[in-house]
Amino acid sequence: MLRMVGAGVTALFFTASPLAYAQAPSAGAAERSSAADWASSTDARIEITKAALQLTPDQEKHWPAVAEAIRNRANNRQARITKATERLSEMRDKSPLEALRDRNPVDFMHRRADALAQRSTDLKKIADAWQPLYQTLTPDQKRRLALLTILVIREVRSAVGGPREQSDEDDEE
C-alpha cells in the first residue's frame, strides 16, 4: 500500500512540475504552461488521487463531482494567472515612473477582491463536492488522502522557492 502511495506521489510531483511555473506569474509563464499542459497536469493529479484512494464502487458514485470541482478550480486559477501575466506585461511596457503614476489602488483592491471571491467560491465548491465522498472513506483512505495533501503542499512550496502563502499568487491581479 505504501509503495502505491509513494509511486502516486512521485508521479504527482512530476506532473505538477509545470504548476511551479504558474505559481508566480512571469513574462514567459504563459509560454511555459499552455492550457493543454495545465489540463493534462490537472487530469493526472485527479487520477493519482483517485488511484491512491482505491475507491469502492459505492464511493465511485461521488467521484465525478469531486473531479469536476477540481477541474473548475484549476481552470479558474489558470484564468487568474493568465490575466495577472497579461497585466504585468502591460506594466513592463511602461517606464517605472509611468507605472507608478498610473497605478490606481482602488482598481487594485477591486481586482484583488474579485480574485479572492472567485477563489473562495471555488474552494467552497470543492469542499461541497468532497463532503459526501469523505464521509464514506475508511480511516485508511483518509490517512492516504492526508498524506497526499501534505506531500503535495510541501512539493509545491519547495518548487516555488520556499514557504509562502497561496494568496501571494493574486497580489498582482
N, C-alpha and C positions, 0 to 999 in steps of 0.2 A: 504494500500500500504506500509506504513512504517513497519507494522508488518511483511509483507512478506520479505522486505529487511532486517529487523532485524533478522528474522529467518534464512534467507540465509546467512547472515554474520556470525551468530553464528555457523551454520553448517560448513561454510568455515573455521572458526578458528579451529574447532575440526578436520577437515580433513587435515588442513595444519600443524597440530602439528608435524607430522613426518618430515616436512621440516625444522623445527627448528634444529633438529639434523644434517641435511645435510648442514646447513649454515656454520658451522665451522668443517672441517674435523678433525676427531679424530681417535684414534686407533680402536674404535668399531663402527664407523659411518656406515660402510658397513653392519654390522650385524643388526643394528637398523633400517635401511631403505633399504629394499630389492627393487629390480626392480618392483616387483608386488605392493608393498606398494606405491612406487613412482608413478606408473601408475594409481593406483586407486585414489590416492590423487589428481593427475592432472585431471583425469576424473571428480572427484567430484567438483573441483574448476571450471572447464569448465561448468558443468551442473548448478551450482549455479549462475554463471554469466549469463548464458542464461536464467535461470528462473527469475532472478531479472530484466532482460531487458524486459521480456514479448514481444518477437519479433512478429511482424506481419508476415503473410505468405510471403509477398514480401521481408521482411528483412531476413527471414529464409534462403533464397537462398544464402545469403552472409556468413552465419554462418559456413559451413564446412571448408572454407579456414581459418577462424579465429581459429577454434578448432584445425586444423592440425598444424598451425603455433605455437600455444601454446604448443601442444604436442611435436613438434620437438624441441622447445627451452628447454622444461623440460628434454627431453632425452639427449640433448647435455650437459645441465648443470649437469645432473647426471653423465655422462661420465667424465666430467672435475673433478667433486668432487671425483669420484672413482679413477681417475688417480692421483690426489693430495694425496688421502689417501694412495694409494699404495706407492707413493714416500716417504711420511712421515714414513711409516712403514719400508721402506728400510733404511731411515736415523736413525731411532730409534735402528736398529740393530747394528749401528756403535757407537763407543765411540764419545763423543763430540769433541775430538781432531781430530779424523778421519773425522768426518762430516765437520768440518771447513777446514781441509786441502784439502779435495776432492771437496769442493764447487767450482763450475765454474760459475762466474757471467754472462758470455756471454751466456752459455746454459740457465741460469735462465731467462735472458732477452728474448731469443728466445721463451722459453716456455710461458712466460708472454704475448709476442706479439701475439703468436698463439692463446692463450686463449682469449685475447681481440678481435682479429679479428673474432673469432667464435661468441663471444657474440654480436659483432657489426652486423654481418650478421644475426644472429637470431632476434635481435631487429628490424632490417630493415624489415625482412620478416613479423614480427608481425605487424609492422606499416602499411606495404603494404596491409596485409590481412584485418586489421581493417578499413582502409580508406573508402572503398565503403560502408561498413555497417554503420560506424559512420555518414556518410553523410545523411543516411536515418533515423537516430534516431530522435525522438521527443525531445524537451527540457526536458521533464520529464525523458525520458530514459537516456539522457546524465547526468542528475543530479544523477540518481541511479548508473550509471557507475562510476561517480566521487566519490560518497560516498563509493562504494565498494572498489575502488582503495585506497582511503585514509585510510579506516579502515584496509584493508589487510596490507598495508605498516606499519602501527602502530603496528599491532599484530605481524607481523614477526619481527620487530625491538625489541619489548619487549620480544618475545620468545627467541631471540638470546642473549639478555642481554644488551640491550641499543642501542642507536642510533649508527649506523656505516654505512659506505658506502658499497654498494653492491660489489664494486670492491675488497674489502678485501678478499672475498671468493677465489680469484685466486692468492693471494700473494705467495702461496707455490707451484703453478703449474709450 
